[in-house]
Structure formats: structure tokens, C-alpha cells
Amino acid sequence: MSLPTIPRVPSARLLSSLLLHQQRRLLLPSIAPLSAPTRLIHAEYRRPGKPKENRWRKVNIDFSKGVEGIKKNFTLLKNEFFDRWVGPEGKPILEHMLEQNRVVWEFRGPESLEHWTLSSDREVGGQSEVYLKLGRNSNTCFLYGTLNSTPPRDGETRYSGYCTMRSKQPLASFDRKKHHDWSSFNTLHLRVRGDGRPWMINLATETYFSHQKDDIYSYFLYTRGGPYWQDVKIPFSKFFLSYRGRIHDTQHPLLVDKVNSIGFTLGDKADGPFQLEIDFIGVCKDYAHTEECAYEMYKRNPEV
Amino acid sequence: MKCARCLLQLQGLRLVGQSASSAAQYGTLLQSASSTQLNFLHNTQHQVLRRFHGSPACAKSRPVRAEVINEDNKKSDGSLVTYDNLFEQVTKEAKTKATFIKVVNVFLKRDVRRRGHVEFIYAALKKMPEFGVERDLEVYNKLLDVFPKEVFVPVNFVQRMFNHYPRQQECGVQILEQMENYGIMPNIETKVLLVQIFGLKGHPMRKYQRIMYWFPKFKHINPFPIPQQLPEDPVDLARLSLTRIANDRDAKVTVYQLPCTDITESGEQITLPHVIGIQSPSQMELLAKHNPSKPVFVEGPFPLWLRKTCVYYYILRADPTPPDEKVEEPYDPERCFFYPLQLDLDLDRDLGEEESFDVEDLDEGPVFAMCMTSREDEATLNQWISGLQQNNPILGQVPTLFRLDARPKELQGAADTESGHHHQRPDPETQREERQTEKEIVEDEPPRRSQGMKQ
């Protein structure tokens, strides 16, 4: 039994992958076109009514780019090869086994901003803006912009007004997908300074089936506002599963061994400027936290 | 259609004839054969008879009074008229909950079969914010009441399988979705209505179950809760927001000036803005320890969002002390008797016991006080500083710089001392004057002077 119409609340993930691709085309030196993962291009969301883009127009073949690409990829390959002699993931095995805290994202220079993709409802025709820059002291990132929740007048979008920042998928040599392995941790720790707005943290994991592509584990980030930094600790068991903006009926604990990206979304229907400063994002192991999943996992939707 | 009408008119007359005893009444009815009266009778009969043939004259535009329902204005041109008309007619009166419910009642009384209820409900959902009833559960229950009961309940498993009455189910789901958007928790009446209308196994019921599962889970997860009703008074609002950002329960709020409107002798109206500041004892200690040769900055305005309102606050802060000037104060052992604050043990700690993150500690300098005011200019902030000076005499010796911005920006850091020097250049000699509050008022022009300001 499926309802005929689903209200359009486009997922940030689809749109950020669109922006990711655009960014890759415009800003990052693209490696030889064949190595750009074709799966990403297919995954872009094309709004009904928009003309289909010719994929081959975007391809930019240039010798210097090719050389840069080769250098980068072979360096990565070399590192991967020699890192294994040091230990798993390039760290000595004792450190890998015993680490309690790991800083995953830091903002210590302009190159750290390259790891993040921004997206807002401009992609679907809205008017929100979002920008990212380094904060003062070059030690933090400053995400700011304006939120505007007037829906675009295209007859199908009913709600609008969101801004997101999403980390890019980590890539190994030759653009192979790499995942964050947080199996020895159970809490996400952030240090943020917001302006009192409620944000949402989204974690995307690697899935097997293509239907699960837009599975996102989310939780809320309530900022206090004010001049003081706020330490936020969220155990992974609290993240609930949602798909394309709708919370899922059957919940299961977040699988931490193949995390692809983290994202921050703002969509609190309050029009106006916003800002969020992030100092660092890390994961830690909280021994006192033994919960696996904060939501009931028994079958709650028996067949009709 | 016309014949059916005539038939029913006759039927109506007959019924009236049976019920009314006097022949005179019958006579008058026959004589006064004006269409309005007949139609009026007609209408009363509608409530009694169930009509299966022909539809009642659906007047698309009606006056709002529920007492007299005229069926005159039958549109013969057959144009498509939306149900917004009903709501628009009420715009001449005040848009309140009572008028909204009145419009819904008009619709309810119009037809026992509630034809066009789906469009009516969609129009009503759209108009709710205008009438100010979008957070009112009673109104949502009233809207759900518009659905005819027991018609859409599936009777057997085939109907249950095949999405029985999909349009109505979608409409029901949309009512619940608007409730969910505004964060309104449904109550038992909603559930009873949903069961009566859609049965236990429809999409609206499922949505209701989901709302009832997830809403209680997420109702209290905000560690810094904001009351639903923010105080109207700006002083109270400022007090609430300052205690929120102070991060210290010992912080004391001081009202330096209450808002008032004065009329001077010349007849001018002077409005005094409110000035409210907050400072905690630890902040006072930090300020007392501050080096008088280093300036303190008044920065702002910074935004603070409380649900849908944005308020602005200013802070008084100083640059962090450079590492060579840092003095390590020993812990006072009498501060805490329950456990030692400082342990000097020589234990070997393993990697597995390393509990802090490997990040450099961000030192952005101490914050000494915060304030909120309605008028954002130096004169008002000067008032704040002078008010602060009563409790912190060191402010008399320390040069105070004003780093105000027309637009809110982020806190400046220690690395930005260049702009700090820039500001100090206008008046470097007078910094050392004691017992005199120095206020060098320098305004930031956003793109030019300071580096890296928000564009």
C-alpha cells in the first residue's frame, strides 16, 4: 500500500552530491576523466523538467591535470603500501587498539575546508544561502548564511529552507572510496559555538543495496548560543535512521565500521541569518555508555 | 435535475402538510410561492431526508451566517470555484478561531454528505496560519470532524489491501502532517476521530501512531530548553537570554537602565533604551586579574536565536595573555574538601587511559561580561561600562575599545592584533592615565580595516 504522492522534501545528500560534482568540475583539478567515478554522476538528482546535461561537455582533458593526478594518486598508493608496515591505517597497532579519542576533522588551515561540501535549498529553487570560511585564529570553521523558507514556486515543492554542510567521501588512491572506521568508538564529540539554533547531525554509512543509498542516521545538535564554546557528546546509539527526511519505522544501531560522511543541517523554519563555528569533530570511547540502540527494535508495524 | 427538484418540492410540501396541522399554513405556503421560501423549506427537509437523486444546489459562494443558509445562488455557468471563497468572505471580519470554526460549521451544515470535503480541508489547512489557529489542537480535531464517518473504513481484507479511498487518506495524512510540522501533539479525540473515519489500519492511523511514538521521545532532548511563550517584555527577554548564554549559574543579571520615554522641557521625546548586563563571580575575578596595560574590547553585536526571534548581545573581552606572561596560580587546597584538585602522582598512564583529545586548546581570551540593549550605539554601551565599573574598579584604568559592527560577526581572536593596533593608533598616549575611564570609540568599517571579516 503506497500513497500516490509524497511531499517533496529533497534530501540534502542527493543535492550535495550534485554540488560535489559541480565543485569537482570547477575547483578541484580533475584527474583523467575516466577515473571520475561514473556512479557519482548517475547519482545526481535531475529535477523533472530540467534538461539533461551532456556528460561529455563537462569532461576537461588537460595534460598538466593528468600529470598532477598521476602524482597524487601514486603518492597515495605509495603511502598505502608503506603504511601497512607501520600498522593498520598507518598507526602502530597498539595505538590503533587502545585509542580512546580520535580527532577526525580539524580546521587548521584553508585546505581543511576542501573536505566539506555546502548545499542549500538554492538547488531546488529556494533562496537560502550558505557559506563556509575559516574562523578567526584559523583554528575553527565558520559556517554562516541566511535561511529563507519561502518555497520555490514550481508547483511541487511545499516546504523549503535548509542549509547543509557535508564532509566529502574520503578517497584512497585512484579515487577509490574509503570509509571511516570508528568501530572502537562509541561517541561523537564536537566542540561548537552556535547561535542558539537547533541543527541536525547526519551520518551516512556505506550500504549494500542501492535502495539504502539515502539512509542517513541523524540526531539533533542544540546550540546554546553565546560566546562560550560548547562541548557536545552524542553516543552513536542515539542516532535514528531516516530516509530522505522521513524517519524510519524499524530502527537499528548505527554501523560504525563504514561511515562515509558527516553532515550538519539547519532547517528550523526561522528565517534569518545563522552562524555556526566548529572547532573540531572527534570520536571517543565512553566506557560508561553501554547502550546499543536508543530506540525499540521490535517490530512495531505489523502487516496490514 | 429539474424534475427531481420539483418532485422534492412537492414532497416537501406534502411533508409540511402532514406535519403542519392548520390548513391556513398550507394555504399560505401555496400562495407564497416565492423560490426563497420553498428553498428554505427544501433545506430543512434535507436534514430529514436522505436524498439519493440529484445533488443539492451547491452554492459556492455563501454568506457566512450559519443560521440562514440560502440556496439561491446556484451557479449556472458551472465554473470551478475553490473553497477559499468561504474563507475570503470572512476576511471582512476579524480573523480569529471563532470565525474559522464558524466557516467550518457552515460547510458542515451545508451537506450531510460533505461533498467537496477534501478540497475544503486542503483550503482550510492553507488558511490556518492566517487565522492564527495553526497551533490549536481543537481546530485540527474540528477539521478532522469534517470527514464523513464510517464511509471510508475498509470492510474486508481486499479493501484494506488496495488503499481504500486514497484521496481521503492522503488528506487525513496531510492534516496530521501539518500538526507534526507545528509540533502539536494529538490527543485521544484525534485518535477516536481517525478510527471512526479511516479505521484502524489506514495511513492516517499509521501516521498518528508514528507521531505518538516519536514526539514523546524527542520532546525533552534539548539540553537548553526555551519556553514556548517568550516573555513580551524586552527586559525579561534580555534576562532570559543572558542567563542562557552565561554558562554559569552564579551569574548575576543587573539592569542598568530600564526602558522609559521621557519628555524634556522642550517637548522632545527621549526614549531611553534598556541596558541589562550579566557577570558572574568568576568573570569578575578574571577582570580583577587583568593587566591594566592591555585594553579590553567591547564587541558585538552577536546574534542569539530563541526559537524564531533573534536578539543581539555584546561582550566585554580581552585578548588572551601571551604564553610568556601566563602566571600559573597554584590551586587553593581549601577550595574543595571532597577530593584533591591537584594530584602529583607519578603513575604510568597507558594509551588506553588517554582521555583528552589531541587538539590544541583554543584560547580566545577571557570574556568578562555580556550585555543586551535595544539601542546599539556607543553611548548606551558606555552606560553599561560605567555601570560595570561600580563592581569592577579596574575598568577605570583599563582602556576600553569598542569594536562594533553594523552586522553581527564572529568573535575576533588573538591573531588579529593588527587590527587592534590599528584602533589604538588614534590615541596611544592617553592610555596610561589612571582613574579616568578611557573610551576610544572606533567603529569598524566592515570590508576595509579588519581582516577576514564576514562579507
Interface residues (C-beta under 8 A of the other chain):
Chain A: M1 S2 L3 P4 T5 P7 L94 E95 L98 E99 Q100 N101 V103 E106 K133 L134 G135 R136 N137 S138 N139 T140 F142 Y144 Y159 H189 R191 D195 G196 R197 P198 F220 Y222 R224 G225 G226 P227 Y228 W229 I247 D249 K269 A270 G272 P273 F274 Q275 E277 D279 F280 G282 C284 Y295 R300 N301 V304
Chain B: R160 M161 F162 N163 P166 Q169 E170 V173 E177 N181 K201 H203 R206 Q209 R210 Y213 W214 K217 F218 I221 N222 P223 F224 I226 S241 R244 I245 A246 N247 F302 P303 L304 W305 L306 R307 K308 C310 Y313 I315 R317 D350 L351 G352 E353 E354 E355 S356 F357 D358 V359 E360 L362 E364 V367 M370 P408 E410 L411 Q412 G413 A414 A415 D416 G452 K454
